[in-house]
Amino acid sequence: MERLQKILSAVGVCSRRQAEEYLRAGRVTVNGVPAALGDRADPERDRVELDGKPVAAAAERVYLMLHKPRGYVTTLSDERGRPTVAALVSGCGTRVYPVGRLDMDSEGLLLLTNDGAFAQRLAHPSHGTEKEYRVTVTGRLEGCRDRLAALTALEDGSPIVPARVAVLERRGGRLVLSVTIRQGLNRQVRRMCALADLRVERLVRVREGSLTLGTLPPGQWRRLTAEELSAL
C-alpha cells in the first residue's frame, strides 16, 4: 500500500505537492470513494481516479535535461501567464515536471522527469547533490571570492554549507565566478552574492551532480543517457 500522492506522482500525473492539493480538493477517488490526504492504495489492485479518469501508469520513464533560458518560470502552468518550462519540453511525448527549480532570471541545466520517486530522491537535501553555477557579477569585486567562500548563513540566519568559489575571468568591471553549492535553498546563490556586496548580472547552472550542461543550446532539451542515469 502506498500513499496516493506517491502513486499520482510516480505515474507522471503531477508532483507530490500538486497531488496533495488534488486530494484536499476531493478530486481523487479510490474504487469510487473520495480519498483524503494520507489515504493509501494498492496501485496494482485499486482503481485510482483523478477527476473521474483512471490514473494509468506512464508507458515509459522519461528523464530530460533542459537548457532553461532566462524569462521562463520553473513550473507547469503560471496563473500570471508567464512562459513556462513545460512549453519548452512539450514535444517529449509525455507530461514531465521539474526536479528542483531555477528562478525566472536564471538559466542553465534543469532536469525534468515523470518518475516521481527519482525526482524525490534527487531533490531531497540529504542527497547532497552538487550544483555548479557560472555567475557574472559586479560590485565590490576585490576579495569577493573569499567573502563568498566564508559565508555560513544567509541573511535570514539559515545555515549553509560553505560554497566552493573560483574566479574564472575578469571582463572590465565584471567578474565571472564558478560557485558550487550543495543545498540549493531558494535563490541561494543570489542571496549569497548580495551578502558579499555583489550584483548578479547573469547566473547559469552548468552542472548538477555528474551532469554537465555542455553545448546544449538555450531552450533545447535532450534525454539523459543510461550512463548519466546510472551515475546519478
DOFIMI-914209 format. One record per residue (C-alpha): residue number from 1; y, x, z; residue in three letters. Coordinates in Angstrom, 2 decimals. Last residue first. Layout:
N
SITE/NUM/Y/X/Z/ala
...
//
This chain:
232
SITE/232/9.93/23.17/-10.75/leu
SITE/231/7.96/25.95/-12.43/ala
SITE/230/5.31/23.47/-13.60/ser
SITE/229/7.98/21.24/-15.10/leu
SITE/228/9.50/24.18/-16.98/glu
SITE/227/6.08/25.23/-18.32/glu
SITE/226/5.30/21.70/-19.49/ala
SITE/225/8.58/21.70/-21.40/thr
SITE/224/11.55/19.61/-20.40/leu
SITE/223/12.74/17.10/-22.96/arg
SITE/222/16.08/17.66/-24.66/arg
SITE/221/19.61/16.33/-24.34/trp
SITE/220/22.93/16.62/-26.17/gln
SITE/219/26.43/15.65/-24.99/gly
SITE/218/27.57/19.25/-24.69/pro
SITE/217/25.35/21.63/-26.74/pro
SITE/216/22.13/23.12/-25.26/leu
SITE/215/22.62/26.89/-25.53/thr
SITE/214/21.13/27.81/-22.17/gly
SITE/213/21.36/25.16/-19.48/leu
SITE/212/18.96/27.05/-17.23/thr
SITE/211/16.01/25.66/-15.28/leu
SITE/210/14.36/27.75/-12.54/ser
SITE/209/16.20/25.96/-9.75/gly
SITE/208/19.17/24.22/-11.31/glu
SITE/207/21.25/26.42/-13.60/arg
SITE/206/24.45/26.29/-15.66/val
SITE/205/26.46/23.66/-13.77/arg
SITE/204/29.94/23.78/-15.33/val
SITE/203/33.22/23.50/-13.42/leu
SITE/202/36.60/23.85/-15.11/arg
SITE/201/40.16/24.12/-13.87/glu
SITE/200/39.32/24.34/-10.18/val
SITE/199/42.31/25.20/-8.00/arg
SITE/198/41.77/27.87/-5.36/leu
SITE/197/43.17/28.19/-1.85/asp
SITE/196/39.74/29.09/-0.37/ala
SITE/195/39.43/25.68/1.31/leu
SITE/194/40.15/24.05/-2.05/ala
SITE/193/37.41/26.16/-3.64/cys
SITE/192/34.89/24.99/-1.07/met
SITE/191/35.83/21.36/-1.73/arg
SITE/190/35.35/21.83/-5.46/arg
SITE/189/31.96/23.49/-4.88/val
SITE/188/30.78/20.72/-2.55/gln
SITE/187/31.80/17.69/-4.63/arg
SITE/186/29.36/15.62/-2.51/asn
SITE/185/26.88/17.98/-0.87/leu
SITE/184/24.71/20.09/-3.19/gly
SITE/183/22.67/21.90/-0.56/gln
SITE/182/21.50/25.14/-2.16/arg
SITE/181/24.62/26.82/-3.57/ile
SITE/180/25.33/29.40/-6.28/thr
SITE/179/28.91/30.10/-7.42/val
SITE/178/29.49/32.27/-10.50/ser
SITE/177/33.21/32.77/-10.92/leu
SITE/176/35.60/32.79/-13.87/val
SITE/175/39.02/33.95/-12.73/leu
SITE/174/42.37/32.80/-14.05/arg
SITE/173/45.87/34.27/-14.26/gly
SITE/172/45.01/36.30/-17.35/gly
SITE/171/41.35/35.65/-18.02/arg
SITE/170/39.29/37.57/-15.47/arg
SITE/169/35.53/37.70/-15.75/glu
SITE/168/32.23/37.06/-13.97/leu
SITE/167/33.29/37.35/-10.32/val
SITE/166/30.28/36.70/-8.11/ala
SITE/165/29.63/34.20/-5.30/val
SITE/164/26.44/33.44/-3.40/arg
SITE/163/27.13/30.47/-1.17/ala
SITE/162/26.92/30.35/2.62/pro
SITE/161/24.70/27.48/3.82/val
SITE/160/26.95/24.57/4.62/ile
SITE/159/27.90/22.77/7.82/pro
SITE/158/29.94/19.54/7.52/ser
SITE/157/33.12/20.03/9.55/gly
SITE/156/35.29/17.69/7.49/asp
SITE/155/36.93/20.57/5.61/glu
SITE/154/33.59/22.08/4.69/leu
SITE/153/31.58/24.50/6.81/ala
SITE/152/30.04/27.99/6.61/thr
SITE/151/32.53/29.62/4.23/leu
SITE/150/32.27/33.42/4.01/ala
SITE/149/31.17/33.50/0.34/ala
SITE/148/34.27/31.56/-0.71/leu
SITE/147/36.67/33.85/1.14/arg
SITE/146/34.88/36.97/-0.12/asp
SITE/145/35.12/35.88/-3.75/arg
SITE/144/38.72/34.77/-3.28/cys
SITE/143/39.93/38.24/-2.23/gly
SITE/142/42.94/38.11/-4.56/glu
SITE/141/42.73/34.92/-6.61/leu
SITE/140/45.14/32.76/-4.65/arg
SITE/139/45.48/30.02/-7.28/gly
SITE/138/43.49/29.60/-10.49/thr
SITE/137/39.81/28.85/-11.01/val
SITE/136/37.13/28.68/-13.71/thr
SITE/135/33.75/27.88/-12.17/val
SITE/134/30.33/28.65/-13.65/arg
SITE/133/27.95/26.83/-11.33/tyr
SITE/132/24.49/27.69/-10.02/glu
SITE/131/22.30/25.19/-8.19/lys
SITE/130/19.47/26.42/-6.01/glu
SITE/129/16.89/23.82/-4.97/thr
SITE/128/16.49/23.68/-1.19/gly
SITE/127/13.59/21.20/-1.30/his
SITE/126/14.51/20.08/2.20/ser
SITE/125/17.72/18.56/0.80/pro
SITE/124/15.72/15.97/-1.23/his
SITE/123/16.77/15.86/-4.88/ala
SITE/122/13.64/17.49/-6.29/leu
SITE/121/11.20/15.48/-4.20/arg
SITE/120/12.93/12.15/-4.75/gln
SITE/119/13.27/12.70/-8.50/ala
SITE/118/9.58/13.59/-8.87/phe
SITE/117/8.55/10.48/-6.92/ala
SITE/116/10.80/8.28/-9.05/gly
SITE/115/9.47/9.47/-12.39/asp
SITE/114/11.73/7.78/-14.98/asn
SITE/113/13.69/11.01/-15.39/thr
SITE/112/17.12/12.57/-15.81/leu
SITE/111/18.21/16.14/-15.06/leu
SITE/110/21.83/17.25/-15.40/leu
SITE/109/22.96/20.68/-16.56/leu
SITE/108/26.61/21.02/-17.44/gly
SITE/107/29.98/19.45/-16.85/glu
SITE/106/32.29/18.36/-14.05/ser
SITE/105/35.27/16.01/-14.30/asp
SITE/104/33.23/12.85/-13.76/met
SITE/103/31.25/14.22/-10.83/asp
SITE/102/27.80/15.70/-11.36/leu
SITE/101/24.99/13.97/-9.54/arg
SITE/100/21.42/14.20/-8.29/gly
SITE/99/18.40/13.35/-10.44/val
SITE/98/19.85/10.91/-12.96/pro
SITE/97/18.12/7.78/-14.26/tyr
SITE/96/15.76/7.10/-17.14/val
SITE/95/15.05/3.92/-19.08/arg
SITE/94/12.78/4.57/-22.03/thr
SITE/93/12.85/5.68/-25.69/gly
SITE/92/14.96/8.84/-25.40/cys
SITE/91/17.69/7.40/-27.63/gly
SITE/90/19.76/6.02/-24.76/ser
SITE/89/20.28/9.55/-23.42/val
SITE/88/24.07/9.77/-23.93/leu
SITE/87/24.66/6.13/-23.03/ala
SITE/86/22.95/6.61/-19.68/ala
SITE/85/25.35/9.47/-18.94/val
SITE/84/28.08/6.88/-18.51/thr
SITE/83/31.42/6.25/-20.22/pro
SITE/82/33.87/4.34/-17.98/arg
SITE/81/33.87/0.55/-17.97/gly
SITE/80/35.20/0.13/-14.45/arg
SITE/79/31.98/-1.52/-13.25/glu
SITE/78/30.01/1.52/-14.40/asp
SITE/77/26.41/1.49/-15.53/ser
SITE/76/23.51/3.97/-15.40/leu
SITE/75/25.36/6.51/-13.28/thr
SITE/74/26.62/10.07/-13.49/thr
SITE/73/30.09/9.33/-14.85/val
SITE/72/31.19/10.83/-18.16/tyr
SITE/71/34.59/12.45/-18.76/gly
SITE/70/33.46/16.08/-18.92/arg
SITE/69/30.27/16.59/-20.90/pro
SITE/68/26.77/16.39/-19.42/lys
SITE/67/24.35/18.82/-21.05/his
SITE/66/21.24/16.72/-20.49/leu
SITE/65/17.78/17.92/-19.44/met
SITE/64/15.10/15.27/-19.66/leu
SITE/63/11.82/14.42/-17.96/tyr
SITE/62/9.87/11.38/-19.17/val
SITE/61/6.67/10.09/-17.59/arg
SITE/60/4.73/7.97/-20.01/glu
SITE/59/3.98/4.33/-20.72/ala
SITE/58/6.04/3.27/-17.71/ala
SITE/57/4.18/0.98/-15.38/ala
SITE/56/4.92/-2.69/-15.77/ala
SITE/55/7.04/-4.74/-13.40/val
SITE/54/6.36/-8.35/-14.28/pro
SITE/53/9.44/-10.47/-15.10/lys
SITE/52/10.66/-13.21/-12.80/gly
SITE/51/13.89/-11.46/-11.89/asp
SITE/50/11.82/-8.44/-10.84/leu
SITE/49/8.10/-9.09/-10.49/glu
SITE/48/5.27/-7.41/-8.58/val
SITE/47/1.79/-8.83/-9.14/arg
SITE/46/-0.49/-7.19/-6.58/asp
SITE/45/-3.75/-5.35/-7.34/arg
SITE/44/-2.99/-1.87/-8.71/glu
SITE/43/0.60/-1.67/-7.41/pro
SITE/42/-0.61/-2.54/-3.88/asp
SITE/41/2.39/-3.99/-2.10/ala
SITE/40/4.76/-3.26/0.75/arg
SITE/39/7.71/-5.03/2.34/asp
SITE/38/10.50/-2.96/3.92/gly
SITE/37/13.35/-4.85/2.27/leu
SITE/36/12.21/-8.39/1.64/ala
SITE/35/9.97/-9.99/-0.96/ala
SITE/34/10.09/-13.49/-2.44/pro
SITE/33/6.54/-14.83/-2.94/val
SITE/32/5.13/-15.20/-6.47/gly
SITE/31/2.43/-12.57/-6.07/asn
SITE/30/5.10/-10.16/-4.86/val
SITE/29/8.66/-11.17/-5.70/thr
SITE/28/11.86/-9.18/-6.25/val
SITE/27/15.32/-10.64/-6.95/arg
SITE/26/15.99/-11.70/-3.36/gly
SITE/25/19.40/-10.00/-3.24/ala
SITE/24/18.26/-7.70/-0.44/arg
SITE/23/15.29/-6.67/-2.56/leu
SITE/22/17.48/-5.94/-5.60/tyr
SITE/21/19.81/-3.83/-3.44/glu
SITE/20/16.86/-1.86/-2.08/glu
SITE/19/15.63/-1.32/-5.65/ala
SITE/18/19.05/0.08/-6.57/gln
SITE/17/18.74/2.69/-3.84/arg
SITE/16/15.19/3.50/-4.91/arg
SITE/15/16.35/4.09/-8.48/ser
SITE/14/15.54/1.55/-11.17/cys
SITE/13/12.73/0.21/-13.36/val
SITE/12/11.29/3.68/-14.01/gly
SITE/11/7.74/3.00/-12.85/val
SITE/10/8.13/5.11/-9.72/ala
SITE/9/11.47/3.49/-8.86/ser
SITE/8/10.02/0.00/-8.61/leu
SITE/7/6.95/1.09/-6.68/ile
SITE/6/9.00/3.18/-4.25/lys
SITE/5/11.38/0.28/-3.62/gln
SITE/4/8.36/-1.94/-3.01/leu
SITE/3/6.97/0.21/-0.23/arg
SITE/2/3.42/1.31/-0.95/glu
SITE/1/0.00/0.00/0.00/met
//
